[in-house]
Amino acid sequence: MSIKSVMVIGAGQMGSGIAQVFAQSGFQVMLNDMNEEALDKGMQSIEKLLSRNVDKGRIEEEEKTATLSRLTPSLNLDDAESADLVIEAIVENMEVKTKVFSRLDKITPHHTILASNTSSLPITEIAAATERPEKVIGMHFMNPVPVMKLVEIIRGLQTSDETYETIQRVAGELQKTAVEVEDFPGFVSNRILMPMINEAIYTLYEGVASKEDIDSVMKLGMNHPMGPLTLADFIGLDTCLYIMEVLHDGFGDSKYRPCPLLRKYVKAGWLGKKSGRGFYVYE
Ligand code: NAI
């Protein structure tokens, strides 16, 4: 199946990055958000990143202009009626996501593939909110999307081979490396990454070391490019908490219990870089 027109839903940090790489790879892209301010911010962040790439000599001015000409902002989900592929990148919450998928199932043509960028929620359950579970799939990009090479492709119980092969081909057209993952809580990436981040938060909570020193141990001692607390701030502490809850509920194992300090920060609205404060303070 050929994919020409794509809608990305959610113009937050992931959605704007996904829209950018699709537009840079020649697809026609609509970037949708229900919040006008978030949509403006997402469009501006794409323009800023492209301009920075031009300044640094990574791309030509023409590529920036061409990329932006392929991008259309959208505040109306009904615009999805012209999309061959929809990628949802809204809040990590099953109820909200299934509502959107059920609406998309009614709006989009029969051939349209409905993908979710969910970090951890079961694709099979999202697919069950539609009448086309064979065309529902997980396409999990990494943050920041324009930089990170990996895409986890998650097959729901009923995802068809044709849908899988189409998404695998699209990932290749975006110059990403795809891995195939079965539908289990946290998939592979977050099943391994999030318990490490959660343990770093416990280490801080128990007063074992300062936040800076915890990050230094993992950076200088394990050669991670970024410490786990900084990484948590970049991912978003609300997203980290959702993912830990999905692992905890999904496996029923207390080793996945979210750290109380993580819950406290999220309750305070300290969501990390996107809200200006998490473990660290951002301007
Ligand atoms: P974000 O909070 O930066 O952005 C979410 C955006 O969705 C907001 O602009 C919000 O206005 C919009 N939105 C919410 N409900 C909507 C609806 N019904 N219709 C249209 N727009 C709606 O979130 P972020 O970090 O971009 O995460 C989005 C998804 O990507 C989540 O499922 C998350 O688990 C996943 N993800 C996040 C990663 C990260 O590092 N933050 C990495 C990989 C996946």
Residues whose N, C-alpha, C, O or C-beta is under 5 A from the ligand:
A	BS01	NAI	I9 G10 A11 G12 Q13 M14 G15 N32 D33 M34 N35 A38 A89 I90 V91 E92 N117 T118 S119 F141 M142 N143 F234 I235 G236 T239
